[in-house]
Amino acid sequence: MATKDSLPVKTAQQMAIDGDQPPSKYIFKNNNNNFGPLQTSPPFAPVPVIHVTRLSSTSDDRKTELTKLRSALTTWGCFQAVNHGLSDSYLDNIRQVINHFFQLPLEEKRKCFRETGSVEGYGNDMTYDDNQVQDWCDRLFLRILPEDERKLRFWPQNPSNFRETIDEYTKKIKSISVILFEAMAISLDLEEDCFAKYFTEERDVLQGRFILYPPCPTPDQVLGLKAHSDRSGITLLLQDPGVEGLQVLNDGKWYNVPVIRDALFVNLGDQMQIMSNGIFKSPVHRVVTNTKKERISVAMFTEPEPNKEIGPVDALVDEKRPRVYKTVKNYAVFNHECFQKGVVALDAVKI
């Protein structure tokens, strides 16, 4: 399907600065699939807090933490990761670098502007349909790994330490991801590398999405990010400590995700739900807007190398739990095609 991309007359950030009302293309109607009304103040999600150091320790705490992890991923599909080895000051520096980019003049940011037909770069989502509702945000989307597949024309030269900062953060995120994938496998009594070997090897993919959510005068009508589940294995999200906005759907109800300053919010993507044969959940989530405060988030997505086949792990298929999903290759492309057709990708790969 051809895209209908063009340079926006104004970005969401510029409209917020100028005090504009969001245009109609940002307004959700009842027939838009945003999974229910836009509640700006639902209850907080009792999302478990997991201590990453305990997952790889040899102490008695490890078994308790693994049990908590399994419970979190079978009920919520997400958790708050703390004690991960990244200090408050280090995480603040990541936020500052990203915020620096978004506060640059538009002329400078346009140097990284997303090209027609490409998901990478600065701007908003590609538009496939005249009825597609836009998210109230500006984003910079980059393919970070494998390193030789980077499209450096989309990488900011300003701030000057952007690339160095993201390179270092990527290494740390990848190390944390290995611990999490191994712990998830052990929590299901599987071989330790059962999941990690699909997501953390040299040619596997890591993508970054750096997002600015500007203030919005009509938070009951406009979403920062529409409801979706991630296509990844796992997503590690660094939230803005100054303002909440992320919501998760659980048992048909929306919940606010609390912000913990030194935590990484971890949610599973569709590919882990497939590999776990539906035991783990890939949660639907969205971001609501705020009338007064802008919000920065940094999301890192892990995906397998496209030619790897992803399917339910054999050890998790038996008479009591038959195979739920087909085997798929290059789920990222499949997911993208489903989105264009208005189909839920996880439903499309069910047996």
N, C-alpha and C positions, 0 to 999 in steps of 0.2 A: 504494500500500500504506500502510495506516495505521501510524503510529509508536506505540511503546509507551513513550513518554517519561514520566518522573516525576522529581521531585527525589530525588537519591540519599540514602539513609540516611547514608552517609558517602562523602566523596570519597576517591580513592586517596591523596591527600596526608594526609588525616586518619587513614586506616587505617594508613599508614606511621608516623605520629607515635604512634599508640596501640599499635603493635606487633601489629596484627591479621594473621592469615593471610589471603591473598587468597581471597575467596569463589569458589565453583565457576564462576561466570560469567566469571571471568578466566582460568581454566585451559584451556590448549590440549590437546586430545586428538589422537590420530593422524589422525582423520578431518577435523580442522580444516585448512583449506588455508593453512598458514603456510610452504609451500615448504621443507619439510625440518625436521630436528630443531633445537632451540634450542642451537646451539653458542655458548658465551659467550666462547670464545677461539680463533676461526679466524685464519688468517693475515691480515696487513694487506694491503689492496688497493694495488697499485702505481699508484694514480690519478695521472695527470699533474698537474703544477703549471704553471698558465698565468699569465704576467705580463700583466695587462690593459693596462698602458701600452704595451707593445710591439705590441699588436693594432691600435692606432690611430696608431702612429708612422710616420715616413717612413724609418726606418733599415733596414739589412739584417736586423736582428733580426726584423722583422715577418714576412717570408716563413717563417722558421724557426718562429715562434710560431704562425702560421696552420696550418702543417703539423702541429705538435703538437696544435693544437685539433681539427683534422679527425680525426686518429688517435684522440684521446681520445673523441670523440663517436661514432665508428664502432665502437669496441671496448668502452668502458665506459659511454658515455652520460653521463659526469660528469667533473668535474675540480675541482681546488682553485684558486681565483682569488686571486692575490696582486697587490701593487702596483696596487690599485684606487682609491687615493686616500683611503681611510678609515683613520685612525690607530688604533693599539692602544687608546689612551685613549678615543677616540670610540666604538669598538665595545664597550669595557668599560662605557661609560655606557649604551648600549642594553641590555646585559645587566642592568645594575643596576636600570634602570627596570622591566623586565619582572619581575625577581626581587622587587622591592619589592611589585608587585601580588600576586604569589603568596604572599608572606609575610604579607599582611594577614589579619585575622580572617575566618572564613568568612562572618560576617554582612555584612561589607563587600563581599566578592566576590560574594555572592548578588545584589547590586544589578545585576550584569551577567549574571545567570544566563540561559542559553539557554531560549527559550520552546519549548513543544511545537510540532513541525513546522518549526522553524527551525534552520539549521546555525550561525547566528551566536550569539555570546555565550560565556559561561563555563560549563564543564562537561565532559561527555564526548560521544562520538558519539551521534547519534540511534540508537535501537534499533528494528530492523524485524522481528526474529524472535527468538523465545524461545531459539533455539540460538546466537544471535550472541554471539561471544566479545568481551568488552570489553578495551580497551587500558588498561594500568596507567599512566595519566597524567591530568592535569587540563590543560585547554586553554582558551585564549581565542581565538576565531576571529572576525575582523572583515573586512568588505568595506571597503577603504580608498579605492579609486578605481573609478568616477568619484566625486568628492567629494560631489556632490549626491545620491548614492544611499546614503550612509552612514546606518546606523541608530544614531544617537548614544546611544540608551538602553542599548546594549551596551558603550559606551566608558567605561572607568573614569574617575571623577573623582579618584580617589586611586590613585597619586600625582598631584599637581596638574599635573606637567609631562608626563604620559603623552601627551596628544594632540599637544602641541608637539613632543615627541621623535619620535613616529612620523611626523608630517608631514615633518619634516626628513629623517629616514631614508628615507622613501618617495621624496623627490626624488632623493636620492643613488642609491638602488637603481634608479630608473627610468633615470638617466643611464648607469649601468653596464650595464643591460640593453640599451640602444640600441647601445652598443659591442659587446656580445657577439652580438646578433642580426646586426649588420652584418658582424662578423668571420666568423660561421658561414656567411653567404651567400657572402662572398668566398672562403672555404676550399673551397667547392663550385663556384667559377667562375660564380657567379650575380650579378645586379645587387645592389648594396649594400643597397638597401631592400627586397629581395625578402621577407624575413621580418619585418623591423622594422615595416613598414607594417601588419602584422596584429596586432601586440602592443603597440605603444608610442604610439599616437595618443590623442587627447584622451578618447574615450569607451571606450577599452579598459580592461580590468579588472585591478586588483591587489588581492590578498587577503593578509591576514596571519594566520599561525597561530603563537601564542605558547604554548609547551608546557612544563609542569613534569613531569618523570619522577621520582617519589619512589623512595627505596630500596625494594627488594622482597626478601622472605626466600626466595623460590623462583624464581630467575631461569631455572631449567631448565624451568619450567612456564608462565611468564607473560611476555608481550611488552609492551614499552612502546608499540609501534605495530606493528600487524600488517602483513604483507608486502603491498605494493601498488606500482603505478607511479603517478606523478602525472598528473593530467588537464591540466596547464598547458602553456604553451609552454616556459618554463624556471622553475625554482625556485632561489632564492638563499637558502641556509641559513647562519645564523650559529650555530656550534656552541658548546657549553660548553667552555671551555679546561681545565676541571678533571677531566673524565671523558668517556671514549669511550662509544659505545653504538650509533651508526649502522652498519648493515651493508648491503652491496650484493651482489646475486646476479649472478654472471658465469659462463657456461658450466656452470650447474648447481651451482656452489659458492658458499658465502657467504664474504665477506671483511669484516673490520673496516675502517672508514674512519678513518684517522689524523686527529687533531685538530691543526690548525695555527692557532696563536692569532690571527694577523692575517689568516687566509684566510676567504673566503666559499666554502662548498662549493656548487658549481653542478651541478644535474642536469637533464637534459632531461625534459620531460613528453611525454605521448602525442601532443599536437598537433604537436610538432616531428618526431616519428617519422613521422607521417602526411604532413606537408608535404615532408619530405625523401625521401618514397617508400621509407621503410624503410632509408635509408642511415645516418641517425643513429638511435641507440637511446634508448628511454625505459626506464631501468633499474628493475627491481624492487628495492625496498629495505625495510628494517624497522628497528626500534629494540629492542634487548634491554635488560633491566633490570639493575640493579646492587644488590648486597646492602647496600652501605654509603653510597653517595653519591647525592644527588639531582642531576638534570641539567636545565638550562634550554636550550631552543633557540628560535630565531626564524626562521621560514620565510616568505618572501615569494613569492607565486605570480603569474605574469603570464598573463593569458588575453585572447583577443580579445573585442571587443564581440560580444554573443551573436548578432547577425544577420549577422555576417561568415561567409561560407562558407570552410571549411578543406578543402583537398585537396592531393594531390601537385602540386608545382610542375611546370609543363609541361616545362621544360628538363631535368628529372630523369627523364622518361619517354621511353623509346625501345625499339627492338627488343630490345636486350640486357637492358634493365631495364624490363619492362612495368609498367603501373600496378598498384600493390599495394593501394591503399586507395580507397574511395569518397569523394565529397565530403560533408562533414557541416556542419551548422549547429547552433550552441549545443551544442557537444560536452560542456560541463559538465553539462547536463541529461541528455544521452544517457548519459554516463558514470555518472551517479547512478542512472538507471533500470537500467542493466546491473548495477550493484552490487547493487541490490535483487533482481534475478533470479538472482544468482550467476553472471553472464556476464562474461567479460573483454572490456571495451569495444573494445580494439584488434583482437581477433579478430572482433568483430561488424561492424567497418567494413571488413574485408578483402573484396576482390573474389573 
